[in-house]
Amino acid sequence: MQNSKLQINQTPHRCSGQGLIEMVVAMAVILTGIIGAVALTISNLSGVGESGTRIVASNLAREGIEIVRNIRDANWLKNQTWDFGLKDGQDYTAIAILNPTANEWGLNFDPESIDDPEACLYRDNGVYVQNIITPPGTSTIYFRLLSLDEICKNNISLAEVIRTSGDSCLVSETKVGIRIKSEVKWTESGRTHTMVAEDRIYDWR
């Protein structure tokens, strides 16, 4: 008598709702990845924009230093006092004005604060300029103000001291240089930023 084997194929029963749940979970994972990628891209683009703005501000701050140095050098070439035009009485804050006719830089000491409208930088034919009387071109987000403090040397001890806030050298001192602070301020995405460049120039000639 032969033993007969009865084989029964059992197919597991699959719930109809299980496939829907898996699909929802898969979509959630995909959407999370897409949202993360989009957020990262937006963040990168914003970072690139802010980085470019900061580079411009840095260059504008350095330009302020070079303008003052250029005025000192031009005074030497004209056989004028080395600090001619670099101070107006007790006023030590200024903006840089370019005279396009003479192609010369000068300082205007009217602005007292970097928040003054006169401190705004305008863009004219690709060049950043400041002009109180007739501002050219289109206004930008940048403001720049120069601060010029006297560097004094004691006639006896030869020690140097910086006279701030427009103070002049004492009778017992000799003015030997100027500390320049070139500050640039701008507002971007609702936040205010500042960039400051500082240097010292001397009457070494």
Secondary structure, 3 states (H helix, E strand, C coil): CCCCCCCCCCCCCCCHHHHHHHHHHHHHHHHHHHHHHHHHHHHHHHHHHHHHHHHHHHHHHHHHHHHHHHHHHHHHHCCCCCCCCCCECCECEEEEEEECCCCEEEEECCCCCCCCHHHEEEEECCEEECCCCCCCCEEEEEEEEEEEEEEEEECCCCCEEEECCCCCCCCCEEEEEEEEEEEEEEEECCEEEEEEEEEEEECCC
